């Protein structure tokens, strides 16, 4: 009977570990060998802690329950969470702007670039040996919100999802032919913001480049904030391909944004 219970725990633990791996990987977090082992054992003992009715050859029902496993499973799972959290940003650096008081993290092999434009407050670029990708944050004055409280601004931003037409109007006129793929409301540092995925072409000395990016926009009293991360290519298909490669990294960078009030 113990053998059947162990087999259920083995297969169940493997299945739950696979689910955890897929969820983490889809969010750009790589589950290393040791955390994966901890996840598996945690799931294994967690399943063993669940009462299971087993039918014996003599027709007698037996109920299995692991007392030790009920104590061990949470310890292993919490330990794994600590390993994963530490591993997720262990090799990342912090970009900090003391003038506008914000920060975010980025991969250690990315480099801080020279901001282009009067309102660009920070730019980071992927390694030159990788497909083109960068992130930039724009902070500009917005006099019409200077006398509003943050609560009033939040209420306006959170009132409804901006339409694709709204996004085209908000973006710079040189991106008026942008294609908007997704729009939704999100929270940035627990503050309401608008989110969109965009694709637009722009002209360079080398020719036309396409850039697909994720963007969020929010506001504070007197200021407009736009943070975007994008991947480029010489064609729409190449831009799409590079975007898929970098999207997990983009999401981690953007989601790490913090106002340092």
GICORLIN-V708886 format. One record per pair of residues at least 24 apart in sequence whose C-alpha atoms are under 8 Angstrom apart, sorted by sequence separation. I is the first residue (numbers start at 0). J is the second residue. D is the distance in whole Angstrom. If there is no record, write none. Layout:
BEGIN
<<I/J/D> <I/J/D>>
END
This chain:
BEGIN
<<15/39/8> <44/68/5> <45/69/6> <96/120/8> <160/184/6> <176/200/8> <192/216/6> <193/217/7> <208/232/6> <209/233/6> <44/69/7> <96/121/8> <159/184/8> <174/199/6> <192/217/5> <208/233/5> <209/234/6> <210/235/8> <228/253/8> <13/39/6> <16/42/7> <174/200/8> <191/217/7> <192/218/8> <207/233/7> <208/234/7> <209/235/6> <227/253/8> <12/39/5> <15/42/7> <44/71/7> <45/72/5> <157/184/7> <174/201/8> <211/238/6> <226/253/7> <12/40/7> <44/72/5> <45/73/8> <173/201/8> <210/238/6> <211/239/7> <12/41/8> <13/42/8> <43/72/8> <166/195/8> <209/238/6> <12/42/5> <13/43/8> <41/71/7> <42/72/7> <212/242/7> <11/42/7> <12/43/4> <41/72/4> <211/242/6> <11/43/7> <40/72/7> <41/73/7> <161/193/7> <41/74/8> <160/193/7> <8/42/8> <9/43/6> <12/46/7> <41/75/5> <42/76/8> <157/191/6> <8/43/5> <11/46/7> <40/75/7> <41/76/5> <156/191/6> <157/192/7> <8/44/7> <156/192/6> <213/249/8> <38/75/7> <153/190/7> <156/193/7> <8/46/5> <37/75/6> <38/76/6> <153/191/6> <7/46/8> <8/47/6> <37/76/7> <37/78/7> <38/79/6> <5/47/7> <37/79/6> <4/47/7> <35/79/8> <34/79/5> <34/80/8> <4/51/8> <34/82/6> <34/83/7> <31/83/8> <0/53/7> <30/83/7> <0/55/7> <28/83/8> <29/87/7> <4/63/7> <28/87/6> <156/217/7> <1/63/8> <153/218/8> <152/218/7> <152/219/7> <187/254/7> <152/220/8> <188/256/7> <187/256/7> <188/257/5> <149/219/6> <187/257/7> <188/258/7> <149/220/6> <148/220/6> <147/220/6> <146/220/7> <144/219/7> <145/220/5> <146/221/7> <144/220/5> <145/221/4> <144/221/5> <145/222/7> <143/221/7> <144/222/7> <141/220/8> <142/221/5> <141/221/5> <142/222/7> <140/221/6> <141/222/5> <140/222/5> <141/223/6> <139/222/6> <140/223/6> <138/222/7> <139/223/5> <138/223/6> <139/224/7> <137/223/8> <138/224/5> <137/224/6> <138/225/7> <136/224/7> <137/225/5> <136/225/6> <137/226/6> <136/226/4> <135/226/6> <136/227/6> <134/226/7> <135/227/6> <134/227/6> <135/228/7> <134/228/4> <133/228/6> <134/229/6> <132/228/7> <133/229/6> <132/229/6> <133/230/7> <132/230/4> <131/230/6> <132/231/6> <130/230/8> <131/231/6> <130/231/8> <131/232/7> <131/241/8> <130/241/6> <132/245/7> <134/249/8> <105/252/6> <104/252/6> <103/252/6> <103/253/7> <104/255/6> <103/255/5> <104/256/7> <102/255/8> <103/256/4> <102/256/6> <103/257/6> <101/256/7> <102/257/5> <101/257/6> <102/258/7> <101/258/4> <102/259/7> <100/258/6> <101/259/5> <100/259/5> <101/260/8> <100/260/6> <27/247/4> <26/247/5> <27/248/6> <25/247/7> <27/250/8> <26/250/7> <27/251/7> <26/251/7>>
END
